[in-house]
Amino acid sequence: MDGTWLRRNLRFLLRDLLVTAAFTMLFFLTAPRWSETQVPAHQAIDAAGYALLAAIAAGMLVRRWLPLYVLGAQSLLVGALLAAGYPHGPYFLAVAITGLTVGRTSQRRVAAAGAICATILIATGELTSFLRGYTGGGWDLSVGLGVVLLFGVLPVVGGVLLREHRAWRAKAEEETTRRRVDDERLRMAREVHDVVGHSLSIISLQAGVALHVLDRRPEQAQLSLEAIRRTAIEALDELRATLALTRAGQFMRGSAPLEPPLAEPARPEPSPADQAVPAPRAVSPPPPSSATERAAERTADRTPLTGLGRLPSLLAEVRLCGIPVEASTSGPLDTLPADVDLAAYRIVQESLTNVLRHAAASRVTIEVTVSGGAVSIDVADAPDPPAAQPVVPPGHGLTGLRERAEELGGRLTAGPCPGGGWRVRAQLPVTRARPVGGPGGSPGGAGSRSGGKR
């Protein structure tokens, strides 16, 4: 016998050896009293009977590896016991256990054939016992055949059902795992899309400004190049943090990244002399004059995990592209669940990216309010002049935003304003949001999709 096979199956061998010993003791200790309790009297268990019982018990030792053959052998031995006139006994239990093993390890047709053969062999022995006068009458014969059917067929059927149930569970778990992997990939693709799409829009606009003023206003070109460098570093920081958290099986957990952000060189503050306007849509207004806003922006820069805490940095990027932005927030933004905080920030970011890519906006207004167990977001842009902005039909970007809101139990609407421009409104419930890493997978839920802008 191969040593590797023996080591792998030693536990099962020991278990079956104990089962065989238990059945042997049960048969030998109780056999003398079987004929005393049955009417009419059956033949007492003699040496031949004990030999048959020992053979039935010995089959339990190899039933795991040869279940179909053991079932046939045990059925034949039980039929021989009954045909010889020996009384009924607990040896039917051994046949039932072997039948259960056959059902669990064999295909349905093979198991059915085994059950039929076992039933026929035992029923033949029962009928022979009746013909030889060891059964009281027709009623006793009917009861005996019912016992044969019970122990010959039902265990096999139960084993088949158990095997199919386990196969169904394994397939369901595999399908669930595959679906979670697909959802995780889609969520990751959407996160990368949002980061890269917004950053590339900023970089494209600033690169256009730099090319436009490179000869006439080199100082302004330097500001645009600095904005490009800063946006690229922030995008790399956020992508690195997102990928690190995704490898750990979550998008966000707590306030600290799993990996430190990329080292970023010092960013010089633009001087007041560098705030000139080189061309339309290339306005570079002065940086925020408020010390609190600048401090909040620097704090957001050091936090690659995305949320409304990075809103000041996002607004500064859009303002450097020449779009005046007015933002107002109210309520406890710092107490939002991680998935709600992420979705709210992405909705604002995606809306501003749409403005940069598609709108001839003169100003943008943003309102974020946390009250009544919900987060309300309103982003609207106004064209200048009002009739100059064409209505751009909704695209995949807005579809992705709606999916973000619906995954959290909220809603999002988007459409043109009566006086021109575009408005995005969203409401995200705080209490219904799923916790990060909770049941059903990581934040975002199933059905996430990545898409472009409107």
C-alpha positions, -999 to 999 in steps of 0.1 A, spaced: 0 0 0 14 34 -9 26 54 21 12 87 9 -22 72 4 -20 56 39 -11 89 55 -39 108 37 -66 82 46 -53 71 80 -80 91 98 -108 75 78 -93 40 83 -92 45 120 -128 58 121 -141 29 100 -121 4 121 -139 17 152 -173 15 134 -165 -21 123 -155 -31 159 -187 -14 173 -210 -33 149 -192 -66 155 -197 -62 193 -233 -52 188 -241 -82 166 -223 -108 188 -236 -95 222 -272 -92 211 -276 -121 187 -285 -148 213 -317 -128 222 -330 -121 187 -349 -153 183 -365 -150 217 -383 -118 209 -397 -128 175 -428 -150 168 -427 -176 154 -394 -187 167 -365 -184 142 -334 -205 140 -309 -196 167 -277 -179 157 -250 -206 153 -215 -206 140 -226 -200 104 -248 -172 116 -219 -155 135 -197 -159 104 -223 -141 83 -227 -113 109 -189 -109 111 -187 -106 73 -215 -79 73 -196 -60 99 -163 -63 81 -178 -46 51 -180 -14 71 -142 -13 70 -140 -8 32 -173 8 25 -158 42 19 -136 30 -10 -158 3 -25 -193 14 -14 -213 -2 -43 -196 -36 -40 -199 -36 -2 -237 -27 -5 -241 -57 -29 -222 -80 -6 -239 -70 26 -273 -73 9 -264 -108 -3 -253 -118 32 -285 -103 48 -306 -122 23 -287 -154 31 -293 -148 69 -330 -143 63 -333 -173 39 -316 -195 64 -342 -187 90 -322 -165 113 -342 -137 130 -342 -100 121 -315 -80 138 -296 -47 138 -276 -58 107 -301 -37 87 -283 -7 101 -251 -17 85 -268 -20 51 -284 14 56 -251 31 64 -235 16 33 -265 27 12 -261 62 25 -224 61 14 -234 48 -20 -259 77 -24 -233 103 -14 -204 90 -36 -221 76 -67 -240 92 -96 -278 91 -95 -282 62 -119 -255 41 -103 -270 47 -69 -305 38 -81 -292 5 -96 -274 -3 -63 -305 4 -43 -327 -18 -65 -302 -47 -64 -299 -45 -27 -337 -44 -22 -342 -74 -45 -315 -95 -27 -328 -88 8 -365 -92 -4 -356 -125 -19 -342 -137 15 -373 -124 32 -396 -142 8 -376 -174 12 -379 -172 50 -417 -169 45 -418 -199 23 -399 -219 48 -423 -211 76 -402 -186 96 -427 -158 90 -461 -159 108 -483 -149 78 -490 -125 51 -490 -95 74 -456 -104 88 -443 -108 53 -457 -74 43 -440 -58 74 -407 -76 65 -408 -63 29 -416 -28 42 -385 -30 64 -365 -42 34 -377 -13 13 -370 11 42 -334 1 47 -326 -7 11 -339 23 -7 -344 53 16 -307 55 27 -295 56 -9 -321 83 -18 -310 103 13 -274 100 3 -281 112 -33 -301 142 -19 -273 150 5 -247 148 -23 -267 170 -46 -274 195 -18 -237 198 -11 -229 202 -48 -256 229 -51 -241 247 -20 -206 245 -34 -218 259 -68 -238 286 -51 -207 296 -30 -185 296 -61 -211 318 -79 -213 342 -50 -175 344 -48 -173 350 -86 -200 377 -84 -182 394 -55 -149 393 -74 -166 409 -105 -183 435 -83 -150 443 -67 -134 447 -101 -162 470 -112 -159 491 -81 -122 494 -85 -126 503 -121 -151 530 -112 -128 544 -85 -98 545 -109 -120 560 -136 -132 588 -113 -97 596 -102 -81 594 -136 -109 611 -155 -110 641 -132 -72 644 -130 -68 641 -168 -94 668 -173 -75 692 -150 -42 683 -167 -56 688 -202 -70 722 -194 -39 734 -176 -17 721 -204 -38 741 -229 -33 772 -208 5 766 -207 7 762 -244 -14 793 -250 7 816 -228 41 800 -231 56 827 -253 38 858 -239 34 849 -202 60 824 -191 51 830 -155 15 820 -161 28 789 -180 48 780 -149 17 782 -128 -1 759 -151 27 734 -151 28 735 -113 -9 728 -113 -3 698 -137 24 685 -114 3 689 -83 -28 672 -99 -6 643 -111 9 637 -76 -25 639 -60 -39 614 -85 -10 590 -79 -14 593 -41 -51 585 -44 -46 556 -68 -19 541 -47 -41 543 -16 -71 528 -34 -50 499 -48 -35 493 -14 -69 492 3 -83 470 -25 -56 445 -20 -66 443 17 -102 436 6 -117 470 14 -118 505 -1 -117 525 31 -114 517 67 -106 543 92 -87 575 84 -52 563 77 -40 547 45 -26 512 46 5 525 27 21 559 30 14 583 2 40 591 -24 66 616 -13 56 650 -25 81 679 -29 72 713 -14 46 732 -33 54 769 -35 25 793 -30 18 814 -61 27 851 -57 1 878 -62 18 889 -94 11 855 -110 -26 858 -109 -32 874 -143 -58 861 -167 -41 848 -199 -72 838 -220 -108 829 -217 -114 797 -196 -78 801 -185 -83 823 -156 -61 816 -126 -77 834 -96 -56 839 -65 -54 811 -41 -78 810 -12 -72 840 10 -86 823 41 -59 807 63 -85 781 74 -93 771 38 -55 768 30 -50 747 61 -79 725 52 -65 721 16 -31 711 29 -48 686 53 -67 671 24 -36 669 3 -20 646 30 -50 623 31 -52 600 0 -84 584 12 -111 602 -6 -141 619 11 -156 653 16 -126 662 37 -108 667 3 -135 691 -10 -114 722 -5 -85 708 -26 -110 698 -53 -125 733 -54 -90 748 -56 -82 727 -87 -114 738 -105 -108 774 -96 -73 772 -111 -90 762 -143 -109 795 -144 -142 784 -131 -154 803 -100 -169 779 -75 -191 788 -46 -195 760 -21 -214 759 12 -216 730 36 -236 724 67 -240 696 92 -216 671 107 -197 660 76 -170 644 96 -194 618 111 -206 603 78 -201 566 72 -171 558 48 -193 547 19 -216 577 21 -186 600 24 -170 585 -7 -202 586 -27 -209 622 -18 -174 633 -28 -175 613 -61 -208 629 -70 -194 664 -65 -161 655 -83 -179 639 -113 -202 669 -116 -173 694 -116 -155 673 -141 -186 674 -164 -185 712 -160 -149 714 -170 -153 691 -201 -187 700 -214 -200 733 -200 -194 769 -209 -200 779 -173 -193 812 -157 -198 800 -122 -207 768 -102 -226 766 -70 -223 736 -46 -244 729 -15 -237 699 7 -261 695 37 -262 668 64 -296 668 82 -324 645 91 -303 614 86 -294 622 50 -269 640 29 -282 664 3 -260 674 -26 -268 702 -51 -243 711 -79 -254 736 -105 -235 756 -132 -247 787 -149 -236 796 -185 -224 830 -196 -244 842 -215 -274 820 -205 -282 808 -240 -246 799 -249 -246 764 -233 -259 735 -253 -278 708 -235 -256 677 -234 -276 645 -231 -268 623 -201 -241 597 -206 -224 569 -187 -210 592 -161 -244 603 -148 -255 566 -149 -226 557 -127 -236 585 -103 -272 572 -101 -259 538 -94 -237 551 -65 -268 568 -50 -291 538 -55 -266 514 -40 -269 533 -8 -307 536 -9 -306 572 -22 -315 589 -54 -299 612 -80 -314 635 -106 -297 655 -133 -309 678 -161 -308 712 -176 -318 742 -156 -347 765 -168 -323 795 -173 -295 774 -188 -268 753 -173 -270 719 -157 -280 708 -122 -272 676 -103 -291 668 -72 -286 638 -49 -298 626 -16 -280 598 3 -294 583 35 -269 579 63 -288 553 84 -294 529 55 -258 529 43 -240 496 46 -209 496 69 -176 491 52 -166 454 50 -200 443 62 -222 416 49 -226 415 12 -190 426 5 -172 458 5 -188 492 0 -206 500 -31 -227 469 -34 -234 448 -65 -240 462 -99 -214 490 -98 -204 503 -132 -177 526 -144 -185 551 -171 -175 583 -187 -189 618 -184 -222 631 -194 
